[in-house]
Amino acid sequence: MPSWVPLVLLLVPVGICLALPFKRDLLDKVWLVLAAEAVFGIGVGTYLALFSVPPERDMGEVVRIFAAHVPQVQNALLAVVLNFGCSLWFLIRKSWVADSLAESSAEVGLYLGAVGTALGAIWAKPTWGVYWTWDPRLTSAAVMLIYYAGYLALRRFTDNPDTRATWSAALGTFGIVIPVTVYKSVVWMKSMHQVQSSPETVYPQLVTAFRFSAIGFLCLMIVFIYQRYRIAQEQLKREVAPPEALGAPQGAA
């Protein structure tokens, strides 16, 4: 199968994301399409990685885990970058929509980052001989997980919606240095970890499986954030009165 075939699947999430600013309720109608594409992309990527990709010369069979490990870490980074954007949006516009999206993206990013890091540890054992070492990439990934766990803890322990949103937005804005450090750590510092994974740097026979899986996890991330956003909005309806104030915090224009 040509490696460009899975890129066709990318048209759906990209098209939806581009259309969202003009039709904010679009995801209410099409999220099941993204969910189906997530199942398809992850399923095909996993199947190809397990049954079609030959063992790599140096890493052997363990190279197959890249089809799940790398996309989850990449989408975790995308999620926390979205958290930064929404946090900055809240500080500028005082929008409850931004606050809900910031919370949702942080939670989904933490989940994907934790699973991706765990899969990386499984890869590291036969490759490096240990599950964990304080390598710059691994250390910065651990800092990212701890930071966003703290971000979510702050939200849980702050009852006032305005205070919670403002404090967490400040944390989310400052936190952008962490995903940047995670991504560039193998370039800026001496690292055992390989360079950033992409179709140009991963095992060539894995590229098609990698792309299917990456697009599948992208769709899954969008669906998870959307569903978590709906939960956050329902919580705001109970906390903020009147319900019409959901466009902006109380007292904000």
Beta strands, then each sheet from edge to edge (+ up, - down):
end
